[in-house]
Amino acid sequence: MKAEPEHEEHHGPPRPPPRIPDGQPNPFYAGHKVRLAELRDEFSSAAGRPRGELHEEVEWSGLPLMLRFYLLTQAGLDDPDGALQRRWREYPDGDRVAVRAILRAWLRALDALDALTL
């Protein structure tokens, strides 16, 4: 017959967690090793990018010039030709707000188009 395992009684204050000696890996991280490596790679690649480069910058620079021209014209910029080559963060806050509003309006209008996409 197997002996029943003894249950530890919890009397008194809780025991502190076991101390892991310096130089030994923490067993908690073993299950998260792959994800931690992915995050390390992601953060190191983000740190290597030029300062201030955001998703907005990448999206703005990826837009075709003609589409940028239409956006800037609709947003009411006085000189869209001169503004075409600017980076996203070089526009004043008011201009960026206007461009975002135009984009949201375009997305709502294009969202309603189903038959033309088939």
Number of C-alpha atoms within 10 A of each C-alpha: 3 4 5 6 6 6 6 6 6 8 7 6 6 7 8 6 6 6 7 10 8 7 6 7 10 11 9 8 11 10 9 10 10 11 11 13 11 11 11 12 12 11 11 11 10 13 10 8 10 8 8 9 13 14 9 13 13 12 10 16 16 10 11 9 14 10 11 20 19 13 21 22 15 14 20 13 16 10 11 17 13 10 16 17 12 11 14 19 14 11 12 9 10 10 16 16 13 17 20 14 14 17 15 12 12 12 11 11 10 11 9 9 10 8 6 7 5 5
